[in-house]
């Protein structure tokens, strides 16, 4: 069973992650249109184009997912000296918290995958690419940039699409360098010989790739596990995370096997889902999470992206909502992690809205809490509520608390019309949340003095104000619980 609280805590730490990504970089183009007739020239559909868009693909999509999850990342890749390469470089520059080393190769075609989409379904893909190894000089540049980046820490991701940037010798040198530096290696693999990834911490094949690499059937749980163990034994990797579409994922290492059920309610497009898995797995490992926890994060992130059309990404707030799906009900869209909260607050500020903030455990919501929320909302345009996580509430209130889970408490708070966003935090105080969101108004109950209000000094430093809300007498969660016993 998924430990939602453990994953919620992990999601709150994703901004601490650092990942170095090396691999085949490409441009994904999407041509959207409609098909409503057959050509009179041949028995083929006529595709009427309506809209075109471009985004990063291959290791570029790994990069997009790393940025969406809030990690620091460093990209090492090669592109052609062509217009598509210019477009790729521009798209890389638009991503947050990214350093890039893009090696321009004269005469090389930047890989372009053009997908034609009608009615939310792909009907055709057309590729333009060069599938040849880089020159020795260019390979040396890739190695130098990657090994230098690993000196700064983090996890190494190898995104191998077989286009030439990762020949066997380069892979071996990269894995050797990462292991020497104590950096885990995550590989999104290609081909049938996984011994080229010997020494990797984990490889992430899909079911068809696993069957090709192992030469074994992969239809049911037992067959998948056997194939994974074969790969571990013959290729010299430490673990295999096999993605199995509607059957979820299977994680196998030398000691244990775990089957993770699929999380998507409806699958629209699996394009790039493997990139999401590699990115989320790497981010989880980069903040020292156990492999199983990182795999659960990857599974949840994959469930988010396959429910979207096109090469998509998963954001922490979307992953958090998916974890609490069914518990957060219609109010779930108001619940956000810190990176998602920052995005929303910035958007509200662009609309000249003032931001209010209050916080607490809110274990059993009572009229005193509602009065506090009403007073807080009266002082601002948008009200953000910081909610102590279960672990945090337990440290503050003692064993037996909270009575309700963080998901339940978040759902109740989010159902209040005056609450615009709920952010679950794991620290004992909300100071980091306050410093990040920089609210214009900080609201606490009048049982606090100004000197006791956490964040009062910081809010004052950027011109905000602190409001001490009047208390509604006779209402206390502790007293309510005592009366119930």
HELIX and SHEET records of a PDB file:
HELIX    1   1 UNK A    4  UNK A   11  1                                   8    
HELIX    2   2 UNK A   14  UNK A   16  5                                   3    
HELIX    3   3 UNK A   59  UNK A   69  1                                  11    
HELIX    4   4 UNK A   83  UNK A   94  1                                  12    
HELIX    5   5 UNK A  136  UNK A  150  1                                  15    
HELIX    6   6 UNK A  168  UNK A  180  1                                  13    
HELIX    7   7 UNK A  194  UNK A  197  5                                   4    
HELIX    8   8 UNK A  207  UNK A  214  1                                   8    
HELIX    9   9 UNK A  221  UNK A  235  1                                  15    
HELIX   10  10 UNK A  245  UNK A  247  5                                   3    
HELIX   11  11 UNK A  273  UNK A  286  1                                  14    
HELIX   12  12 UNK A  291  UNK A  305  1                                  15    
HELIX   13  13 UNK A  316  UNK A  323  1                                   8    
HELIX   14  14 UNK A  329  UNK A  334  5                                   6    
HELIX   15  15 UNK A  338  UNK A  350  1                                  13    
HELIX   16  16 UNK A  367  UNK A  378  1                                  12    
HELIX   17  17 UNK A  390  UNK A  397  1                                   8    
HELIX   18  18 UNK A  406  UNK A  414  1                                   9    
HELIX   19  19 UNK A  431  UNK A  437  1                                   7    
HELIX   20  20 UNK A  450  UNK A  452  5                                   3    
HELIX   21  21 UNK A  456  UNK A  461  1                                   6    
HELIX   22  22 UNK A  477  UNK A  484  1                                   8    
SHEET    1   A 6 UNK A  98  UNK A 105  0                                        
SHEET    2   A 6 UNK A  72  UNK A  80  1                                        
SHEET    3   A 6 UNK A  18  UNK A  23  1                                        
SHEET    4   A 6 UNK A 155  UNK A 159  1                                        
SHEET    5   A 6 UNK A 185  UNK A 188  1                                        
SHEET    6   A 6 UNK A 202  UNK A 203  1                                        
SHEET    1   B 4 UNK A  45  UNK A  58  0                                        
SHEET    2   B 4 UNK A  25  UNK A  38 -1                                        
SHEET    3   B 4 UNK A 111  UNK A 118  1                                        
SHEET    4   B 4 UNK A 121  UNK A 128 -1                                        
SHEET    1   C 3 UNK A 239  UNK A 243  0                                        
SHEET    2   C 3 UNK A 249  UNK A 253 -1                                        
SHEET    3   C 3 UNK A 257  UNK A 260 -1                                        
SHEET    1   D 6 UNK A 335  UNK A 336  0                                        
SHEET    2   D 6 UNK A 421  UNK A 425  1                                        
SHEET    3   D 6 UNK A 382  UNK A 388  1                                        
SHEET    4   D 6 UNK A 355  UNK A 360  1                                        
SHEET    5   D 6 UNK A 441  UNK A 445  1                                        
SHEET    6   D 6 UNK A 465  UNK A 469  1                                        
END                                                                             
